[in-house]
């Protein structure tokens, strides 16, 4: 029997006498979650931003209350148990440092130590401290990191993106209408529209390299509006190495820039949102990339994390042992109301993350710059000044709610795209071309590569599972 299994077998009977049975390693099912094991399909894109329907506020309160703690135990008990765990971890690190992450994972899954918090309350100091005992856990990779250790940390990379500018000759300043070949390899033909000061040029990932990177995490879950959907489209193009890789079936209708023009409903409504739904699995079926477009408004069904919770539970056992990546972005469909974003989207995610082990790597995707051409009814409300103000409030909120240095230390980090898109050409004043969205997808992959390396060096590599 493996030593980790032996440790679990010895500890479980003892701890079962004192730990409440209400604690569970798996994510509790939301009352709004359908019983079907299948995740919902892509929602239709809508532009209505009406007020919350009558009775919706009460439903939202009932949904939030479902996450209330189910039991209370003396803090002294937890202090004693925490001291015991730290002792075991220290011993394992001194005897066999390379198995530290496996020991940590075994202890936490054995004792079911998950912090419970309501979605209506900010995280307490104790909850934040508990998260630092649950570092990001990443899995082994076949290939060496492509961008990590090349001179730019995750913090420096995010700062460089936030302060960059599109070059005068940047490719995103014009939309290339040339239809690309079906087989797409970024190679030397793709050129970023901006430079990242203090950081080397970003790595252009092949499909195999992107798969190897994603296999080092517990999956990649994205939720939000059409801006996030376009990043998902670009990720599938990179992973499948096809210019029409964002849709299930091959065809010229959705190749290249046609995929990102939201005036073409056919491409939008046939977007691939689940890597597991493809007839030909990508990454050997081990990528677990999913997009939930249900989160773009202020109705209870938009705020719900039920789809995310179900996705977490449906992952295979080996993926549940690694930190998942969670990415969300939202704003225009709620008139840039930052309070809705912080209270309805960000804080619920932080509260859920506090109950999970391994802790997810969570990112907030800031709204990119608006461009000329918006419809008159939206031009003023969604102008650059209002978008910048919204992004600034989110960034300030994350500084308070999710402090830390490296991406792996923070409970959620902001990925700011305003500066890197200011001056790019848009179809409709809101949506950008394949060039911009490939830049977003490739940047995300490079950021995950750095986060993986930093987690590994911090002792978070789970070598065997």
C-alpha positions in Angstrom: 0.0 0.0 0.0 1.4 3.5 -0.9 2.6 5.5 2.1 0.1 8.2 1.5 -2.7 5.7 1.6 -1.3 4.2 4.8 -1.3 7.7 6.4 -4.9 8.3 5.3 -5.9 4.9 6.7 -4.4 5.7 10.1 -5.7 9.3 10.4 -9.2 8.9 9.2 -10.6 6.7 12.1 -9.1 9.1 14.7 -10.3 12.3 13.1 -13.7 10.9 12.3 -14.4 11.0 16.1 -13.9 14.7 16.3 -14.5 16.2 12.9 -18.1 17.0 11.8 -19.6 14.8 9.2 -20.8 17.9 7.3 -17.4 18.6 5.9 -16.9 17.1 2.5 -14.0 17.1 0.0 -16.3 17.5 -3.0 -18.1 20.7 -3.8 -21.6 20.8 -2.4 -24.3 20.9 -5.0 -26.1 24.2 -5.4 -29.9 24.0 -5.1 -30.0 25.7 -8.5 -27.9 22.9 -10.1 -29.8 20.6 -12.4 -29.5 16.9 -11.6 -28.3 16.1 -15.2 -24.7 15.2 -15.4 -24.3 17.2 -18.6 -23.2 20.8 -18.5 -25.4 23.3 -20.2 -24.8 24.3 -23.7 -23.9 27.8 -25.0 -26.4 30.4 -24.1 -27.7 32.8 -26.8 -25.9 36.1 -26.9 -28.3 38.9 -25.7 -27.9 42.6 -25.2 -30.7 43.3 -22.8 -29.8 44.8 -19.5 -33.2 45.1 -17.9 -33.8 45.4 -14.1 -33.9 42.3 -11.9 -37.2 40.5 -12.3 -39.7 40.6 -9.4 -38.8 37.9 -6.9 -35.3 37.5 -8.2 -33.8 39.2 -5.3 -35.4 36.7 -2.9 -34.3 33.8 -5.0 -30.7 35.2 -4.9 -30.9 35.5 -1.1 -32.1 31.9 -0.9 -29.3 30.8 -3.2 -26.7 32.7 -1.1 -28.0 31.3 2.2 -27.4 27.7 0.9 -23.7 28.3 1.5 -24.1 29.2 5.2 -21.9 27.2 7.6 -23.5 24.0 8.8 -21.7 23.6 12.1 -19.6 25.6 14.5 -16.6 24.2 16.4 -14.4 25.9 19.0 -11.5 27.9 17.5 -9.2 26.2 20.0 -9.9 22.8 18.4 -8.9 24.1 15.0 -5.8 25.7 16.5 -4.7 22.4 18.0 -5.5 20.5 14.8 -3.6 23.0 12.8 -0.6 22.7 15.0 -0.7 18.9 14.5 -0.9 19.3 10.7 2.0 21.7 10.6 4.1 19.3 12.6 3.4 16.5 10.2 4.1 18.7 7.2 7.4 20.0 8.7 8.4 16.4 9.4 7.6 15.3 5.8 9.5 18.3 4.4 12.6 17.6 6.4 12.6 13.8 5.7 11.5 13.8 2.1 11.1 17.3 0.6 10.1 16.0 -2.8 7.0 14.5 -1.3 5.9 17.6 0.6 3.0 18.4 -1.8 1.7 14.8 -1.8 1.8 14.9 2.1 -0.1 18.1 2.2 -2.7 16.8 -0.3 -3.2 13.6 1.7 -3.6 15.4 5.0 -6.2 17.9 3.7 -8.2 15.3 1.9 -8.1 13.0 4.9 -9.2 15.6 7.4 -11.7 17.4 5.1 -10.3 20.7 6.2 -12.3 23.1 4.0 -13.1 26.6 5.1 -16.8 27.4 5.0 -17.9 30.9 4.4 -21.1 32.6 3.1 -21.3 34.3 -0.2 -22.5 37.5 1.5 -19.5 38.0 3.8 -15.9 38.9 3.0 -13.2 36.4 3.8 -11.9 36.6 7.3 -8.2 36.7 8.2 -8.4 33.1 9.4 -9.8 32.0 6.0 -7.1 33.9 4.1 -4.4 32.3 6.4 -5.9 28.9 5.7 -5.5 29.4 2.0 -1.7 30.0 2.4 -1.6 26.5 3.8 -3.1 25.3 0.5 -0.7 26.4 -2.2 -1.3 25.8 -5.9 -0.8 22.2 -6.7 0.4 21.5 -10.3 1.1 18.3 -12.1 4.2 17.1 -14.0 4.7 18.1 -17.6 6.5 16.3 -20.4 8.0 19.5 -21.9 10.0 22.1 -20.1 8.4 25.5 -19.3 8.3 27.7 -22.4 8.4 31.1 -20.7 9.1 30.6 -17.1 12.6 31.6 -15.9 13.2 33.8 -18.9 13.4 36.9 -16.8 9.8 37.9 -16.0 7.7 36.9 -13.0 4.0 36.6 -13.1 3.6 39.9 -11.3 6.0 41.7 -13.7 4.2 40.1 -16.7 0.8 41.4 -15.5 2.3 44.9 -14.8 3.9 45.0 -18.3 0.6 44.2 -19.9 -1.2 46.9 -18.0 1.2 49.6 -19.0 2.0 48.6 -22.6 0.8 50.4 -25.8 0.1 49.2 -29.3 3.0 50.0 -31.6 2.3 52.4 -34.5 2.7 49.5 -36.9 0.9 47.0 -34.6 -1.0 44.3 -36.5 -4.2 44.9 -34.4 -4.5 48.5 -35.8 -6.0 47.0 -39.0 -8.2 43.9 -39.6 -6.7 41.4 -42.0 -9.5 40.2 -44.3 -7.3 37.6 -46.0 -8.8 34.1 -45.4 -6.2 32.0 -43.7 -5.5 28.4 -44.5 -7.3 25.8 -42.5 -4.2 24.4 -40.9 -2.8 27.1 -38.7 0.7 27.2 -37.2 1.5 30.5 -35.5 5.3 30.1 -36.1 7.1 33.2 -37.2 4.1 34.6 -39.0 2.3 35.9 -35.9 3.6 39.1 -34.5 2.3 40.8 -31.3 1.0 44.3 -31.6 2.7 45.5 -28.5 5.9 44.9 -26.5 6.1 44.1 -22.8 8.6 46.3 -21.1 11.0 44.4 -19.0 9.8 41.1 -20.3 11.1 38.9 -23.2 8.8 38.3 -26.2 6.0 35.9 -25.4 6.2 32.3 -26.5 4.0 31.3 -29.5 2.6 28.0 -28.4 2.1 25.0 -30.7 -0.9 22.8 -30.0 1.3 20.2 -28.4 2.9 22.7 -26.1 -0.4 24.3 -25.1 -1.7 20.8 -24.3 1.3 20.0 -22.2 0.8 23.2 -20.2 -2.9 22.6 -19.6 -2.3 19.1 -18.5 -0.3 20.5 -15.6 -3.4 22.0 -14.1 -6.7 20.6 -12.9 -8.5 22.1 -16.0 -9.4 25.5 -17.4 -12.8 27.0 -16.7 -13.8 30.4 -18.2 -17.1 32.3 -17.7 -18.3 35.6 -18.8 -19.5 37.6 -21.8 -18.7 37.6 -25.5 -15.2 39.1 -24.7 -14.3 36.0 -22.7 -16.0 33.8 -25.4 -13.6 35.2 -28.0 -10.6 34.2 -25.9 -12.0 30.7 -25.6 -12.4 30.7 -29.4 -8.8 31.7 -29.8 -7.6 29.0 -27.3 -9.4 26.3 -29.3 -7.7 27.7 -32.5 -4.3 27.3 -30.9 -5.0 23.9 -29.3 -6.4 22.4 -32.5 -4.0 24.3 -34.8 -6.9 25.1 -37.2 -8.1 28.6 -38.3 -11.6 27.2 -37.9 -10.8 25.4 -34.7 -13.3 27.3 -32.7 -16.3 25.4 -34.2 -16.9 21.7 -34.3 -17.0 21.2 -38.1 -14.6 22.5 -40.7 -15.8 25.2 -43.0 -14.9 28.6 -44.5 -17.8 30.4 -42.8 -16.0 30.6 -39.5 -12.3 30.7 -40.4 -10.1 33.5 -39.3 -11.7 36.8 -38.5 -15.2 35.6 -39.3 -15.2 33.7 -36.0 -14.8 37.0 -34.1 -17.3 39.1 -35.9 -20.4 38.8 -33.6 -22.6 40.1 -36.4 -22.3 36.5 -37.8 -24.6 34.6 -35.5 -23.8 31.2 -37.1 -20.2 31.2 -35.8 -21.2 32.6 -32.4 -23.9 30.0 -31.9 -21.7 27.1 -33.0 -18.7 27.9 -30.9 -17.0 25.0 -29.2 -17.3 25.5 -25.4 -16.3 22.1 -24.1 -13.1 20.3 -25.0 -14.8 17.0 -23.9 -17.6 17.4 -26.5 -15.4 17.3 -29.6 -15.7 14.2 -31.8 -11.9 14.2 -32.0 -10.6 14.9 -28.4 -7.8 17.4 -28.1 -4.8 16.8 -25.8 -5.7 13.2 -25.6 -8.9 14.1 -23.8 -7.0 15.6 -20.9 -7.3 19.3 -21.4 -10.7 19.9 -19.7 -11.4 23.3 -21.1 -14.9 24.6 -20.6 -16.7 28.0 -21.2 -19.8 29.0 -19.3 -21.5 32.0 -21.0 -24.3 32.1 -18.5 -22.5 34.8 -16.4 -23.0 38.2 -18.0 -25.9 39.9 -16.2 -27.2 40.6 -12.8 -30.0 38.0 -12.6 -29.6 35.1 -10.1 -29.0 32.6 -12.9 -26.1 34.8 -14.1 -24.5 35.1 -10.7 -24.8 31.4 -9.9 -21.6 29.3 -9.7 -23.6 26.1 -10.2 -22.0 25.3 -13.5 -18.5 25.8 -12.2 -19.3 23.6 -9.2 -20.7 20.9 -11.4 -17.6 21.1 -13.7 -15.3 20.7 -10.6 -17.2 17.6 -9.5 -17.3 16.0 -13.0 -13.5 16.1 -13.4 -11.7 12.8 -13.2 -10.0 11.9 -9.9 -6.5 12.8 -11.2 -7.6 16.3 -12.2 -9.2 16.9 -8.8 -5.8 16.6 -7.3 -4.5 19.6 -9.2 -5.4 23.3 -9.0 -7.9 24.3 -11.6 -7.6 27.6 -13.5 -10.7 29.9 -13.2 -11.0 32.9 -15.5 -14.0 35.3 -15.6 -14.8 38.7 -17.1 -18.0 40.8 -17.1 -19.2 44.4 -17.2 -20.9 45.9 -20.3 -24.1 43.9 -19.9 -24.7 45.4 -16.5 -23.9 49.0 -17.5 -20.4 48.8 -15.9 -21.8 48.5 -12.4 -18.7 47.6 -10.4 -20.7 46.8 -7.2 -22.4 43.9 -9.1 -19.1 42.6 -10.3 -17.5 42.7 -6.8 -20.5 41.5 -4.8 -22.1 39.2 -7.3 -19.1 37.7 -9.1 -15.8 38.2 -7.4 -16.6 37.7 -3.7 -18.7 34.5 -4.4 -15.7 33.0 -6.3 -13.3 33.9 -3.4 -15.7 32.3 -0.9 -15.9 29.1 -3.0 -12.1 29.0 -3.4 -11.8 29.2 0.4 -13.6 25.9 0.6 -11.5 24.1 -2.1 -8.3 22.2 -2.0 -6.2 22.5 -4.1 -6.9 26.2 -4.3 -7.8 27.4 -7.8 -5.7 29.9 -9.7 -8.3 32.6 -10.3 -8.0 35.5 -12.8 -10.3 38.4 -13.6 -10.1 39.6 -17.2 -10.5 43.3 -17.3 -12.6 45.0 -20.1 -10.6 46.0 -23.1 -10.6 49.5 -24.6 -13.8 50.6 -26.5 -13.3 51.6 -30.1 -15.2 53.9 -32.5 -18.3 52.5 -34.1 -20.4 51.7 -31.0 -24.2 52.1 -31.5 -25.4 55.5 -30.4 -27.3 54.1 -27.4 -24.2 52.6 -25.9 -21.5 55.0 -27.1 -21.6 57.3 -24.0 -22.3 54.8 -21.3 -19.5 52.5 -22.6 -16.9 55.1 -23.4 -13.2 54.9 -22.4 -13.6 57.0 -19.3 -16.4 54.8 -17.9 -14.6 51.5 -18.8 -11.4 52.8 -17.2 -13.3 53.8 -14.0 -14.9 50.3 -13.9 -11.6 48.5 -14.3 -10.0 50.7 -11.6 -12.7 49.8 -9.1 -12.2 46.1 -9.8 -8.4 46.4 -9.5 -8.7 48.3 -6.1 -11.2 45.7 -4.8 -8.9 42.9 -5.7 -6.0 44.6 -3.9 -8.1 44.5 -0.7 -9.9 41.1 -1.2 -7.0 39.2 -2.8 -3.7 40.6 -1.7 -0.4 38.9 -2.6 2.6 39.1 -4.8 2.8 36.3 -7.3 -0.3 35.0 -9.1 -0.2 31.8 -7.2 -0.3 33.7 -3.9 -3.2 35.8 -4.7 -6.8 34.5 -4.5 -7.6 36.4 -7.8 -5.4 38.5 -10.1 -6.5 41.1 -12.6 -5.4 40.7 -16.3 -5.8 44.2 -17.7 -6.3 44.5 -21.4 -7.3 48.2 -21.8 -3.9 49.6 -22.8 -3.0 46.6 -25.0 -6.1 47.2 -27.1 -6.4 51.0 -27.2 -6.1 51.9 -30.9 -7.0 48.5 -32.3 -9.5 48.3 -35.1 -13.0 46.9 -34.1 -15.9 45.5 -36.0 -18.6 47.2 -34.0 -16.8 49.4 -31.4 -16.8 46.5 -28.9 -15.4 43.3 -30.4 -12.0 42.8 -31.9 -10.4 40.7 -34.6 -8.6 37.3 -34.5 -5.3 39.1 -34.0 -6.4 40.7 -30.7 -8.0 37.5 -29.3 -5.0 35.4 -30.2 -2.9 37.9 -28.4 -5.1 37.4 -25.3 -5.1 33.6 -25.6 -1.3 33.4 -26.0 -0.7 35.8 -23.2 -2.9 33.7 -20.9 -0.9 30.6 -21.8 2.4 32.4 -21.1 1.0 33.6 -17.7 -0.1 30.0 -16.8 3.4 28.8 -17.8 5.0 31.2 -15.3 2.4 30.4 -12.6 3.1 26.7 -13.1 6.9 27.3 -12.7 6.4 29.5 -9.6 4.1 26.9 -8.0 6.6 24.1 -8.7 9.5 26.1 -7.1 7.3 26.8 -4.1 6.8 23.1 -3.4 3.5 22.7 -5.2 4.5 20.0 -7.8 2.6 16.8 -7.2 4.9 14.3 -8.9 2.8 11.2 -8.5 -1.0 10.9 -8.6 
